Amino acid sequence: MAPKVTAMAATRPLYSVSCLFLSFSVIFVLSLLFFISTSIKSGPNPKIFHENGINVYVAELPRSLNYGLLEKYWSSNPDSRIPSDPDHPTRKTHLPKSKKYPPYAENPLIKQYSAEYWILGDLETPIVKRTGSFAKRVLREFEADVIFVPFFATLSAEMELGNGKGSFRKKAGNEDYQRQRQVLDFVKNTEAWKRSGGRDHVFVLTDPVAMWHVRDEIAPAILLVVDFGGWYRQDSKSSNGSSPERIEHTQVSLIKDVIVPYTHLLPRLDLSENQRRLNLLYFKGAKHRHRGGLVREKLWDLLVNEPRVIMEEGFPNATGREQSIKGMRNSEFCLHPAGDTPTSCRLFDAVQSLCIPVIVSDNVELPFEGMIDYSEFSVFVSISEALKPKFLVDHLKSFSERQKETFRRRMASVQHIFMYENGYAGGIGPILPDGAVNHIWKKVNQKLPMIKEAVTRDKRKPTGASVPLRCQCM
């Protein structure tokens, strides 16, 4: 038995050492993990990435530049541009002073640009109700992927235009310009702007004239715009008279900016409610437009006397809205020629009405391309082809009933993608998980690698170096 006792005695220290070594190893690994975790939380510039979301910090602008601006709107005079302002009769009786989140304007000239309201409304919604939101609101700048600037830039511009003072393009006496300046003076003095030069800041500029006076200062930022119509003219001045086919885009670019939809003004028509359509083609709007919209007048003259083609000139008041609902729901195709800009809310009204869009605009940019394919439910025609006598009508007549049904079925499947409203007072409440707001943030998310690369390049630029401002347009 002695040898066995000796053997057991000999093996006992080895076992104890192994156990001790294993214990120390576990403690070391746990300590290391704790140290790393603590470092991430307390480090100077941590980034928290979510697999299914984007981290958004909301810049702390004064309330007077967003919801306070809405209160100012509701207490102001009627819009001088619209014969019957739908907001004016109810302004003073339907807006309690204590209301934290006022409703957005019903005035169609303003409502079509209301993306700014719904995006901020989602971010303002309590976190327990934001389970379907792609944007994750963070409360510290250094945790953010982007900085959202909560300025109702479109409402600000439209209020100035609605005053009819003729001061919009001037700076003196222009309240919109004063607000633009207030926004820029605030954000440009923050550490977040200084770190990135504004490249990771997000501005909502759905009206083509929003923040008109400070465009060069916000050019590096991520701009949410309905199209590039008004911006390209500004950029063309920077191309030093070179060919308009190759403009150095110094302010807008598909690489950094996001095309967002107008807010539709007509109600959604469910596919199950669709009925027989008697008209071939429908258009309602102003005949006379400027610049790129001159083609509209030529198209009008070509089409106005064609059988089963309805060309109506009208204004987006209550009567015009009812006429548009009836006209779009009773027509196979809806015409979308360029106006003052390449697109309009008319396109999104057509989608909600299941009226197949006919887009006549060579330079159009559309929301969420790459996520959806517009050619699956829209007809695209070049300006040169559309202006040929009889071409457009003959082309539309060539589509079979089966093809048109397929267009409408596909259109019905994407209607929700262009919807902002969430049905809650003040826009505060859960958004559509697959609606416009989430699609916008998903598009912004796609821009992050390029934006972070640009920020990194800027950091290594030597002091005093002069680098031309450019957006590296595709």
C-alpha positions as CSV (number, residue, x, y, z in Angstrom):
1,M,0.0,0.0,0.0
2,A,3.0,2.3,0.6
3,P,3.6,2.9,-3.1
4,K,0.0,3.9,-3.6
5,V,0.1,6.4,-0.8
6,T,3.3,7.8,-2.2
7,A,1.8,8.1,-5.7
8,M,-1.3,9.8,-4.4
9,A,0.8,12.1,-2.3
10,A,2.9,12.9,-5.4
11,T,-0.1,13.7,-7.6
12,R,-1.9,15.9,-5.2
13,P,0.3,19.0,-5.6
14,L,0.1,18.8,-9.4
15,Y,-3.7,18.8,-9.3
16,S,-3.7,21.7,-6.9
17,V,-1.4,23.7,-9.1
18,S,-3.6,23.0,-12.1
19,C,-6.7,24.2,-10.3
20,L,-4.9,27.3,-9.1
21,F,-3.7,28.1,-12.6
22,L,-7.2,27.6,-14.0
23,S,-8.7,29.8,-11.3
24,F,-6.2,32.6,-12.0
25,S,-6.8,32.3,-15.7
26,V,-10.6,32.7,-15.3
27,I,-10.1,35.7,-13.0
28,F,-7.7,37.3,-15.5
29,V,-10.0,36.8,-18.5
30,L,-13.0,38.2,-16.5
31,S,-10.9,41.2,-15.3
32,L,-9.8,41.9,-18.9
33,L,-13.3,41.8,-20.2
34,F,-14.4,44.1,-17.4
35,F,-11.6,46.5,-18.2
36,I,-12.4,46.5,-21.9
37,S,-16.1,47.1,-21.2
38,T,-15.3,49.9,-18.8
39,S,-12.9,51.5,-21.4
40,I,-15.6,51.4,-24.1
41,K,-18.1,53.1,-21.8
42,S,-15.8,55.8,-20.6
43,G,-13.5,56.4,-23.6
44,P,-13.4,59.8,-25.3
45,N,-14.9,58.9,-28.7
46,P,-16.7,55.5,-28.5
47,K,-19.1,54.4,-31.2
48,I,-21.9,52.1,-30.5
49,F,-23.1,50.4,-33.6
50,H,-26.4,48.6,-33.9
51,E,-26.9,45.8,-36.4
52,N,-30.4,47.0,-37.2
53,G,-30.3,50.7,-36.6
54,I,-28.5,54.0,-36.7
55,N,-27.6,56.1,-33.6
56,V,-29.0,59.6,-33.8
57,Y,-28.3,62.5,-31.5
58,V,-30.8,65.5,-31.7
59,A,-29.0,68.8,-31.6
60,E,-30.4,71.0,-28.8
61,L,-31.9,73.8,-30.8
62,P,-34.3,76.2,-29.1
63,R,-37.9,75.1,-29.4
64,S,-38.7,78.3,-31.3
65,L,-37.0,76.7,-34.3
66,N,-39.3,73.7,-34.6
67,Y,-42.5,73.2,-32.6
68,G,-42.4,76.9,-31.4
69,L,-42.3,77.9,-35.1
70,L,-45.5,75.8,-35.6
71,E,-47.2,77.8,-32.8
72,K,-46.1,81.0,-34.5
73,Y,-47.6,79.7,-37.8
74,W,-51.0,78.9,-36.3
75,S,-51.3,82.4,-34.8
76,S,-50.1,84.2,-37.9
77,N,-52.2,85.7,-40.8
78,P,-53.6,83.7,-43.7
79,D,-51.2,82.6,-46.5
80,S,-51.3,85.3,-49.1
81,R,-50.6,82.7,-51.9
82,I,-53.8,80.6,-51.5
83,P,-57.3,81.9,-52.0
84,S,-58.8,79.8,-49.2
85,D,-56.3,78.9,-46.5
86,P,-57.6,75.8,-44.8
87,D,-55.8,76.6,-41.5
88,H,-56.9,80.2,-41.1
89,P,-60.5,79.8,-39.9
90,T,-59.5,77.3,-37.1
91,R,-56.1,78.6,-36.0
92,K,-57.1,80.4,-32.8
93,T,-59.8,78.0,-31.7
94,H,-58.1,74.7,-32.3
95,L,-54.6,75.1,-30.9
96,P,-54.4,75.2,-27.0
97,K,-51.5,77.2,-25.8
98,S,-50.4,74.3,-23.6
99,K,-50.1,71.9,-26.5
100,K,-46.5,70.7,-26.6
101,Y,-46.6,69.2,-30.0
102,P,-48.8,71.3,-32.4
103,P,-50.3,69.7,-35.5
104,Y,-48.6,70.4,-38.8
105,A,-50.2,72.8,-41.4
106,E,-53.0,71.5,-43.6
107,N,-52.2,74.2,-46.2
108,P,-51.2,72.0,-49.2
109,L,-48.4,74.4,-50.2
110,I,-46.8,73.5,-46.9
111,K,-48.1,70.1,-46.0
112,Q,-46.4,68.5,-49.0
113,Y,-43.1,69.2,-47.4
114,S,-43.9,67.9,-43.9
115,A,-41.1,65.2,-43.7
116,E,-39.3,67.4,-41.1
117,Y,-42.3,67.1,-38.8
118,W,-42.6,63.3,-39.0
119,I,-38.9,62.6,-38.6
120,L,-38.6,64.8,-35.5
121,G,-41.9,63.4,-34.2
122,D,-40.5,59.9,-34.3
123,L,-37.3,60.9,-32.5
124,E,-39.4,62.8,-29.8
125,T,-41.6,59.7,-29.2
126,P,-40.8,58.0,-25.9
127,I,-38.4,55.1,-26.3
128,V,-40.9,52.5,-25.1
129,K,-43.1,53.3,-28.1
130,R,-40.3,53.4,-30.6
131,T,-39.9,49.7,-31.0
132,G,-40.3,49.8,-34.8
133,S,-37.9,52.8,-35.4
134,F,-34.6,52.2,-37.3
135,A,-33.2,55.4,-35.8
136,K,-32.0,54.8,-32.2
137,R,-31.9,58.1,-30.3
138,V,-28.9,58.6,-28.1
139,L,-28.4,61.3,-25.5
140,R,-24.7,61.9,-25.9
141,E,-23.1,63.3,-29.1
142,F,-20.1,61.0,-29.0
143,E,-22.4,57.9,-29.2
144,A,-24.1,59.1,-32.4
145,D,-23.5,58.1,-35.9
146,V,-25.2,61.3,-37.1
147,I,-26.4,64.6,-35.6
148,F,-30.0,65.5,-36.5
149,V,-30.6,69.2,-36.7
150,P,-34.3,69.7,-35.7
151,F,-35.0,72.9,-37.6
152,F,-38.3,73.1,-39.5
153,A,-36.5,74.8,-42.4
154,T,-39.3,74.3,-44.9
155,L,-42.0,75.7,-42.6
156,S,-39.7,78.7,-41.9
157,A,-39.2,79.4,-45.6
158,E,-42.9,78.9,-46.5
159,M,-44.0,81.3,-43.7
160,E,-41.8,83.9,-45.1
161,L,-43.1,83.3,-48.7
162,G,-46.7,83.3,-47.4
163,N,-46.3,86.7,-45.9
164,G,-46.0,88.1,-49.4
165,K,-43.5,90.8,-48.4
166,G,-41.2,90.2,-51.3
167,S,-38.3,89.9,-48.8
168,F,-37.4,86.2,-49.3
169,R,-34.3,86.6,-51.3
170,K,-33.1,89.5,-49.2
171,K,-31.5,89.2,-45.8
172,A,-32.7,92.5,-44.3
173,G,-36.1,92.1,-42.7
174,N,-36.2,88.4,-43.6
175,E,-37.3,86.4,-40.5
176,D,-36.5,83.1,-42.3
177,Y,-32.9,84.2,-42.9
178,Q,-32.6,85.3,-39.2
179,R,-33.7,81.7,-38.2
180,Q,-31.3,80.2,-40.7
181,R,-28.5,82.2,-39.2
182,Q,-29.5,81.3,-35.6
183,V,-29.4,77.6,-36.5
184,L,-25.9,77.8,-38.2
185,D,-24.4,79.9,-35.4
186,F,-25.5,77.3,-32.9
187,V,-24.5,74.1,-34.6
188,K,-21.2,75.4,-35.9
189,N,-20.1,76.2,-32.4
190,T,-20.7,72.7,-31.1
191,E,-17.9,70.2,-30.6
192,A,-19.7,67.7,-32.8
193,W,-19.6,70.1,-35.8
194,K,-16.0,71.0,-35.2
195,R,-15.0,67.3,-35.1
196,S,-16.6,66.5,-38.5
197,G,-16.9,69.9,-40.3
198,G,-20.6,69.2,-40.3
199,R,-20.4,66.1,-42.5
200,D,-22.3,63.9,-40.1
201,H,-25.1,66.4,-39.5
202,V,-28.5,65.9,-41.1
203,F,-30.7,68.7,-42.3
204,V,-34.2,68.2,-43.7
205,L,-34.7,70.6,-46.7
206,T,-37.7,69.3,-48.5
207,D,-38.7,72.7,-49.9
208,P,-36.4,73.6,-52.8
209,V,-35.8,77.0,-51.2
210,A,-35.3,75.8,-47.6
211,M,-32.1,77.4,-46.0
212,W,-31.6,79.3,-49.2
213,H,-29.1,81.8,-47.8
214,V,-26.8,79.4,-46.0
215,R,-26.5,76.6,-48.6
216,D,-22.8,76.9,-49.0
217,E,-22.3,76.6,-45.3
218,I,-24.2,73.4,-45.0
219,A,-23.0,71.8,-48.2
220,P,-20.8,69.2,-46.5
221,A,-23.7,67.9,-44.4
222,I,-26.2,65.1,-45.2
223,L,-29.1,66.9,-46.9
224,L,-32.6,65.3,-47.1
225,V,-34.1,66.8,-50.2
226,V,-37.0,66.0,-52.5
227,D,-34.8,66.3,-55.6
228,F,-31.8,68.2,-56.9
229,G,-33.7,70.6,-59.1
230,G,-32.9,73.9,-57.4
231,W,-29.5,72.8,-56.3
232,Y,-28.1,72.0,-59.7
233,R,-28.6,75.5,-60.9
234,Q,-26.6,76.7,-58.0
235,D,-23.9,74.1,-58.8
236,S,-23.8,75.0,-62.4
237,K,-22.5,78.5,-61.5
238,S,-19.5,76.7,-59.9
239,S,-18.7,74.9,-63.2
240,N,-17.2,78.0,-64.7
241,G,-19.3,77.8,-67.9
242,S,-18.3,74.2,-68.7
243,S,-20.7,71.8,-70.3
244,P,-24.0,71.5,-68.3
245,E,-23.7,67.8,-68.8
246,R,-20.8,67.7,-66.5
247,I,-21.3,69.9,-63.4
248,E,-19.0,69.9,-60.4
249,H,-21.6,69.3,-57.7
250,T,-20.3,71.4,-54.8
251,Q,-23.5,71.2,-52.7
252,V,-25.5,68.1,-53.4
253,S,-24.6,64.6,-54.4
254,L,-26.2,61.1,-54.5
255,I,-23.1,60.0,-52.6
256,K,-23.8,62.0,-49.4
257,D,-27.4,63.1,-49.7
258,V,-30.8,61.4,-49.6
259,I,-33.8,61.9,-51.9
260,V,-36.9,61.7,-49.8
261,P,-40.6,61.6,-50.9
262,Y,-43.0,64.5,-50.8
263,T,-45.9,64.0,-48.4
264,H,-48.8,62.8,-50.4
265,L,-52.0,65.0,-50.2
266,L,-54.5,62.4,-51.4
267,P,-55.8,59.4,-49.5
268,R,-54.6,55.9,-50.1
269,L,-56.7,53.7,-52.3
270,D,-56.6,50.0,-51.5
271,L,-56.1,47.6,-54.4
272,S,-59.3,45.8,-53.4
273,E,-61.2,49.1,-53.8
274,N,-59.9,49.7,-57.3
275,Q,-62.7,50.1,-60.0
276,R,-62.8,50.3,-63.8
277,R,-60.9,53.4,-65.0
278,L,-62.5,55.3,-67.9
279,N,-59.7,57.8,-68.7
280,L,-56.4,57.0,-70.3
281,L,-54.3,59.8,-68.9
282,Y,-54.9,62.5,-66.3
283,F,-53.0,65.7,-65.3
284,K,-54.0,68.5,-62.9
285,G,-51.8,71.4,-62.1
286,A,-50.4,74.7,-63.4
287,K,-49.9,74.8,-67.2
288,H,-47.2,77.5,-67.0
289,R,-44.0,76.8,-65.2
290,H,-40.5,78.2,-65.3
291,R,-37.1,76.8,-66.4
292,G,-37.2,73.0,-66.8
293,G,-41.0,73.1,-66.5
294,L,-41.4,74.8,-69.9
295,V,-41.9,71.4,-71.4
296,R,-45.2,71.1,-69.5
297,E,-46.8,73.8,-71.6
298,K,-45.7,72.0,-74.8
299,L,-47.1,68.7,-73.6
300,W,-50.4,70.4,-72.6
301,D,-50.9,71.8,-76.1
302,L,-50.2,68.3,-77.6
303,L,-52.5,66.4,-75.3
304,V,-55.4,68.7,-74.4
305,N,-57.7,67.6,-77.2
306,E,-56.8,63.9,-77.2
307,P,-59.7,61.5,-76.5
308,R,-59.7,60.1,-72.9
309,V,-57.0,62.5,-71.9
310,I,-57.9,65.0,-69.1
311,M,-55.8,68.1,-68.7
312,E,-57.0,70.3,-65.9
313,E,-55.5,73.5,-64.6
314,G,-56.2,73.9,-60.9
315,F,-55.0,74.9,-57.5
316,P,-54.5,72.5,-54.5
317,N,-57.4,73.9,-52.5
318,A,-60.3,71.8,-51.1
319,T,-62.1,71.8,-54.5
320,G,-59.0,70.9,-56.4
321,R,-58.2,68.1,-54.0
322,E,-61.6,66.4,-54.6
323,Q,-61.2,66.9,-58.3
324,S,-57.7,65.2,-58.1
325,I,-59.0,62.3,-56.1
326,K,-61.7,61.6,-58.7
327,G,-59.4,62.3,-61.7
328,M,-56.6,60.0,-60.5
329,R,-58.8,57.2,-59.4
330,N,-60.7,57.3,-62.7
331,S,-57.6,57.2,-64.9
332,E,-55.2,54.5,-66.0
333,F,-52.1,56.7,-66.2
334,C,-51.2,60.0,-64.5
335,L,-48.8,62.4,-66.2
336,H,-45.8,63.8,-64.3
337,P,-43.9,66.4,-66.3
338,A,-41.2,68.5,-64.6
339,G,-42.4,71.7,-63.1
340,D,-40.2,74.2,-61.3
341,T,-38.3,71.1,-60.1
342,P,-38.2,67.6,-61.7
343,T,-40.7,66.1,-59.3
344,S,-43.7,67.1,-57.2
345,C,-46.1,65.6,-54.6
346,R,-48.3,64.7,-57.6
347,L,-46.2,61.6,-58.2
348,F,-46.9,60.3,-54.7
349,D,-50.5,61.1,-54.9
350,A,-50.7,59.0,-58.0
351,V,-49.0,56.0,-56.2
352,Q,-51.6,56.3,-53.4
353,S,-54.4,56.5,-56.1
354,L,-53.0,53.5,-58.0
355,C,-52.7,55.6,-61.1
356,I,-49.7,54.5,-63.1
357,P,-47.2,57.3,-63.1
358,V,-45.9,58.5,-66.5
359,I,-42.7,60.4,-65.7
360,V,-41.5,62.9,-68.3
361,S,-38.3,64.3,-66.9
362,D,-34.8,63.5,-68.1
363,N,-33.0,64.5,-64.8
364,V,-35.3,63.2,-62.2
365,E,-34.0,61.7,-58.9
366,L,-36.4,59.5,-57.0
367,P,-36.6,58.4,-53.3
368,F,-35.2,55.0,-52.1
369,E,-33.8,53.8,-55.4
370,G,-31.9,50.7,-54.8
371,M,-34.5,49.6,-52.4
372,I,-37.4,49.8,-54.9
373,D,-37.5,49.7,-58.7
374,Y,-39.8,52.4,-60.1
375,S,-39.8,50.8,-63.6
376,E,-41.9,48.0,-62.1
377,F,-44.9,50.3,-61.6
378,S,-44.1,53.5,-63.6
379,V,-43.6,54.5,-67.2
380,F,-40.6,56.6,-68.1
381,V,-40.5,58.7,-71.3
382,S,-37.8,61.1,-72.4
383,I,-38.7,64.7,-73.1
384,S,-37.7,64.4,-76.8
385,E,-40.0,61.3,-77.3
386,A,-42.9,62.8,-75.3
387,L,-42.9,65.9,-77.5
388,K,-43.4,64.0,-80.7
389,P,-47.1,64.4,-81.8
390,K,-49.2,61.3,-80.9
391,F,-46.2,59.4,-79.4
392,L,-47.3,59.5,-75.8
393,V,-50.9,58.6,-76.3
394,D,-50.0,55.7,-78.7
395,H,-47.4,54.5,-76.3
396,L,-49.8,54.3,-73.4
397,K,-52.5,52.6,-75.5
398,S,-50.0,49.9,-76.3
399,F,-50.0,48.5,-72.7
400,S,-52.3,45.5,-72.3
401,E,-54.8,45.2,-69.4
402,R,-52.6,42.5,-67.9
403,Q,-49.6,44.8,-67.9
404,K,-51.6,47.6,-66.3
405,E,-52.9,45.3,-63.6
406,T,-49.4,44.2,-62.9
407,F,-48.3,47.8,-62.6
408,R,-51.1,48.5,-60.1
409,R,-50.4,45.4,-58.1
410,R,-46.7,46.3,-57.7
411,M,-47.7,49.9,-56.9
412,A,-50.0,48.7,-54.1
413,S,-47.1,46.8,-52.6
414,V,-45.0,50.0,-52.2
415,Q,-47.7,52.5,-51.2
416,H,-46.7,52.3,-47.5
417,I,-43.0,53.1,-48.3
418,F,-44.1,56.7,-49.1
419,M,-46.3,57.2,-46.1
420,Y,-45.1,59.5,-43.3
421,E,-48.2,60.0,-41.0
422,N,-48.6,57.8,-38.0
423,G,-52.1,58.7,-37.0
424,Y,-51.0,60.1,-33.6
425,A,-51.6,63.7,-32.4
426,G,-48.6,65.9,-32.9
427,G,-46.8,63.1,-34.8
428,I,-45.8,61.6,-31.5
429,G,-46.2,57.8,-31.6
430,P,-45.1,54.7,-33.3
431,I,-44.2,55.1,-37.0
432,L,-44.9,52.6,-39.8
433,P,-42.0,50.1,-39.5
434,D,-41.8,49.9,-43.3
435,G,-42.8,53.5,-43.9
436,A,-41.0,56.6,-45.2
437,V,-39.2,57.7,-42.0
438,N,-37.5,54.3,-41.5
439,H,-36.6,54.1,-45.2
440,I,-35.0,57.6,-44.9
441,W,-32.8,56.5,-42.0
442,K,-31.8,53.3,-43.8
443,K,-30.7,55.4,-46.7
444,V,-28.7,57.7,-44.4
445,N,-27.2,54.6,-42.8
446,Q,-25.9,53.6,-46.3
447,K,-23.9,56.8,-46.4
448,L,-22.0,56.4,-43.2
449,P,-18.9,54.6,-44.4
450,M,-18.2,57.3,-47.0
451,I,-19.0,60.1,-44.6
452,K,-16.7,58.7,-42.0
453,E,-14.0,58.3,-44.6
454,A,-14.4,62.0,-45.6
455,V,-14.1,63.0,-41.9
456,T,-10.9,61.0,-41.5
457,R,-9.4,62.6,-44.6
458,D,-10.2,66.1,-43.3
459,K,-8.4,65.4,-40.0
460,R,-5.1,64.8,-41.7
461,K,-5.3,67.9,-43.9
462,P,-2.4,70.2,-43.0
463,T,-3.2,73.6,-41.5
464,G,-3.5,76.2,-44.2
465,A,-4.1,73.7,-47.0
466,S,-6.7,74.8,-49.5
467,V,-8.8,71.9,-50.9
468,P,-11.7,72.6,-53.3
469,L,-15.1,71.9,-51.9
470,R,-16.7,69.0,-53.8
471,C,-19.2,66.3,-53.2
472,Q,-17.7,63.7,-55.6
473,C,-20.9,63.3,-57.5
474,M,-21.5,60.0,-59.2
